[in-house]
Amino acid sequence: MEFLKKKISTLLLLMVVASSIVAQNNQQVLEAAYAKSYEKEKSGDFSAAMDALKSVYDKSSYEMNLRLGWLNYNAGLFDESIIFYTNAHQLKPYSEEARFGLILPKAALGRWNEVIELYDKILEINPNNTVALYRLGLVYYGRKDYNKAFPLFQKVVDLYPFGYDGLLMLGWTSYFLGNYNQAKVLFNKVKLYNPNDASANEGLQLIK
């Protein structure tokens, strides 16, 4: 009986050691694949960068799907990019990172209503995400929907009162809404950040 116990213990120990070796080998293979992928991306060969990861692709890997989404986007393969970013998003439903990634190919395809939905979801989870606030403001500004753009840029400025981008866009949005006094104040603040700012100077000239 004692011999049997020792034999079982030895077998269990060997299994643990073997499992550890396999895990270590797998990690080394993954690291080599990622290293090759980064190297190929750096040289602009996005196809080879993708191939390096596809050779070890695991659909359940958030990191792999996220990276393949990025590489396909840069290669101009927007539909494929959406597939991988969607996989990443499904694996980590609260990930802002995956949603921001998914926005890239959808914007490239002009699917702006879906882009707006993604920004809205990010802001539902994180109402003070200034990147989402600012970029969604730009979408509405580009549509000339200044009433929707205004509160988004206003919140950016509330959070970053001396931030160049927020001040400038709030200034222009105020101008197009006819709030000239507010626009003038904002353009002048921009000029404190960048005294020779061409866009702020243009706005001030229009107000005169």
C-alpha positions in Angstrom: 0.0 0.0 0.0 2.8 2.4 0.9 4.6 1.5 -2.3 1.4 2.3 -4.3 1.1 5.7 -2.5 4.7 6.6 -3.4 4.1 5.5 -7.0 1.0 7.7 -7.3 2.8 10.7 -5.7 5.7 10.2 -8.1 3.3 10.1 -11.1 1.5 13.2 -9.9 4.8 15.0 -9.5 5.9 14.0 -13.0 2.6 15.2 -14.4 3.0 18.6 -12.7 6.5 19.0 -14.0 5.5 17.9 -17.6 2.6 20.4 -17.5 4.9 23.2 -16.4 7.4 22.4 -19.2 4.6 22.4 -21.8 3.3 25.7 -20.5 6.8 27.2 -20.6 7.3 25.9 -24.1 3.9 27.4 -25.2 4.8 30.7 -23.7 8.1 30.8 -25.6 6.4 29.9 -28.9 3.8 32.7 -28.3 6.5 35.3 -27.4 8.5 34.3 -30.6 5.3 34.7 -32.7 4.5 38.1 -31.2 8.1 39.3 -31.6 8.1 38.3 -35.2 4.8 40.0 -35.7 6.0 43.3 -34.2 9.1 43.1 -36.3 7.2 42.7 -39.5 4.7 45.4 -38.6 7.6 47.8 -38.0 8.8 47.2 -41.5 5.3 47.8 -42.9 4.7 44.2 -43.9 1.3 43.7 -42.2 0.5 40.5 -44.1 3.6 38.8 -42.6 2.8 40.3 -39.2 -0.6 38.7 -39.3 0.8 35.4 -40.6 3.2 35.2 -37.6 0.2 35.2 -35.2 -2.1 33.1 -37.3 0.4 30.3 -37.0 -0.4 30.1 -33.3 -3.9 31.6 -33.4 -6.2 30.9 -30.5 -9.8 32.2 -30.9 -10.1 32.4 -27.1 -7.2 34.8 -26.8 -8.3 38.4 -26.3 -4.8 39.7 -27.0 -4.4 37.8 -30.2 -7.8 38.9 -31.6 -7.1 42.5 -30.6 -3.8 42.5 -32.4 -5.1 40.8 -35.5 -7.9 43.4 -35.6 -5.3 46.2 -35.5 -3.1 44.6 -38.2 -6.0 43.9 -40.5 -7.1 47.5 -40.1 -3.7 48.8 -41.1 -3.6 46.4 -44.0 -6.9 47.9 -45.2 -8.8 44.7 -44.6 -11.7 46.4 -42.7 -14.2 43.6 -42.7 -11.6 41.2 -41.4 -10.6 43.7 -38.8 -14.2 44.0 -37.6 -14.3 40.2 -37.1 -11.2 40.1 -34.9 -12.1 43.2 -32.9 -15.6 41.8 -32.4 -14.1 38.5 -31.1 -12.0 40.6 -28.7 -15.0 42.6 -27.5 -17.0 39.4 -26.9 -14.2 38.0 -24.9 -13.9 41.1 -22.7 -17.3 42.8 -22.9 -16.3 45.8 -20.7 -13.1 46.5 -22.6 -12.9 50.1 -23.8 -9.8 49.1 -25.7 -11.7 46.6 -27.9 -14.5 49.1 -28.6 -12.0 51.8 -29.6 -10.4 49.3 -31.9 -13.7 48.3 -33.4 -14.4 51.9 -34.1 -11.4 52.2 -36.5 -12.6 49.9 -39.3 -16.2 50.9 -38.9 -15.3 54.6 -39.3 -13.1 53.7 -42.3 -16.2 52.0 -43.9 -18.3 55.0 -43.1 -20.6 53.1 -40.7 -21.0 56.2 -38.5 -24.2 55.2 -36.8 -22.5 52.1 -35.5 -19.5 54.3 -34.5 -21.8 56.6 -32.5 -23.3 53.5 -30.8 -19.9 52.3 -29.7 -18.9 55.7 -28.3 -22.2 55.9 -26.5 -21.5 52.5 -24.9 -18.1 53.6 -23.8 -19.5 56.7 -22.2 -22.3 54.7 -20.6 -19.7 52.6 -18.8 -17.2 55.5 -18.3 -18.9 58.9 -18.6 -15.7 60.8 -18.1 -13.7 59.2 -20.9 -12.3 62.3 -22.6 -11.1 60.5 -25.7 -14.7 59.1 -26.4 -16.2 62.5 -25.5 -13.9 64.4 -27.8 -14.1 62.0 -30.7 -17.9 61.7 -30.5 -18.0 65.4 -30.5 -16.0 65.5 -33.7 -18.4 63.1 -35.3 -21.4 65.3 -34.5 -19.3 68.4 -35.5 -18.5 66.9 -38.8 -22.3 66.3 -39.3 -22.9 70.0 -38.4 -25.0 68.8 -35.5 -23.6 71.4 -33.2 -26.2 71.0 -30.5 -25.1 67.5 -29.9 -21.4 68.3 -30.2 -21.5 71.2 -27.7 -22.1 69.3 -24.5 -19.5 66.7 -25.4 -16.8 69.3 -25.9 -18.0 71.2 -22.9 -17.5 68.2 -20.7 -14.0 67.8 -22.1 -13.2 71.4 -21.2 -14.8 70.9 -17.7 -12.4 68.0 -17.2 -9.4 69.7 -18.9 -9.9 73.4 -18.7 -6.6 74.3 -20.4 -6.6 71.4 -22.9 -5.9 72.7 -26.4 -8.2 70.4 -28.4 -11.2 70.8 -26.2 -11.0 74.5 -26.0 -10.6 74.9 -29.8 -13.5 72.7 -30.7 -15.7 74.2 -28.1 -14.8 77.6 -29.5 -15.8 76.6 -33.0 -18.9 74.9 -31.9 -19.9 77.9 -29.9 -19.3 80.1 -33.0 -21.5 78.0 -35.2 -24.2 78.1 -32.5 -24.1 81.8 -32.6 -22.5 82.1 -29.1 -19.9 84.6 -30.3 -18.9 86.0 -26.9 -18.2 82.5 -25.6 -16.4 81.6 -28.7 -14.2 84.7 -28.4 -13.3 83.8 -24.8 -12.4 80.3 -25.8 -10.3 81.3 -28.8 -8.4 83.7 -26.6 -7.7 80.8 -24.2 -6.4 78.7 -27.0 -4.0 81.6 -27.9 -2.7 81.4 -24.3 -1.8 77.8 -25.0 -0.5 78.5 -28.5 -0.1 82.3 -29.1 0.1 82.0 -32.9 -2.7 79.5 -33.3 -4.0 79.8 -36.9 -7.4 78.3 -36.2 -8.1 80.5 -33.1 -6.9 83.6 -35.1 -9.3 82.7 -37.9 -12.2 82.4 -35.4 -11.4 85.7 -33.8 -11.3 87.4 -37.3 -14.7 86.0 -38.2 -16.2 87.3 -34.9 -14.9 90.8 -35.6 
